[in-house]
Amino acid sequence: MSVMVVRVDDKSDNEIVVVVVVVVVVVAAAAAAVVVVAVASEVVVVASSSSSSSSLLLLSLLLVVVVVVVVAAAAAAS
């Protein structure tokens, strides 16, 4: 009986570890996406200062898409 309890506890601990890893991966991917968008927006602003607002809007939408895809992938993995 005690062996069964230990196995159940081990399983729940593993699930908690998986959830923590997924959260860390999602946060890291979001941070990387923010850095990429920030660098890309700086390059776009330097390249063409006249259409910077539309380019920033496009990059913001791209960031939202990246975050949604990462969150969906993490949810599917868990």
N, C-alpha and C positions, 0 to 999 in steps of 0.2 A: 504493500500500500504506500509506503513512504517513497519507493522508487517511482511510482506513478506521479506523486506530487512533485518530485524533483524534476521529472521530465516536463511536466506542465510549466513549472517555473522557468526552466531553461528555454522553453519555447517562447514564453512571454518576454523574457529578457532579450532573446534574439529579435523578436518583433520590435521591441523598443529601440534596439541598436539600429535596425533597418530604417525605422522612422527618423531617427536622429541623423543618420547618414544621408537620407533623402533630403532632409531639411537643409543640411550643410551644403549639399550639392546644388540645391535650388538657389540658396543665398549666394554661393560663389558664382554661379552662372549669371545671376542677375547683376552682381557687382561687375563681372567681366563685361557684360553687355553694356552697362552704364559707361564703363571706361572706353569701350570701343566706340560707342555713340558720341561721347565727349570728344575723343580724338578726331573722329570722322567729321563732326560738326565744325571743329576748329579748322580742319583742312578745307572744308567746303566754304566756310566764311572767308578764309584767306583767298581761295581760288576765285570766288565770285561774291563780292560783297553786295551786289544789287539784289540777288534772289536768296538772301540768307534766311528770311523768314519761312519761305516755302520749303527750303531744304531742311531747316530745323524741324518743321512740322512733319516732313516725310521721315526724318530720322527718329522722331518721337514715336510715330506710328510703327516704325520698324522695331523699336525697343519694346513696345507693347506686344507686338506679335511674337518676338523672341521670348519674352517672359511668359506669355500664355502657353507657348509650345513647351517650354521647359517645365512649367508647372503641370501641364497635361502629361508629359512623359514621366515625371516623378510620380504622379498619381497612378499612372498605368503600371509603373514598376512596383509600387507597393500594393 
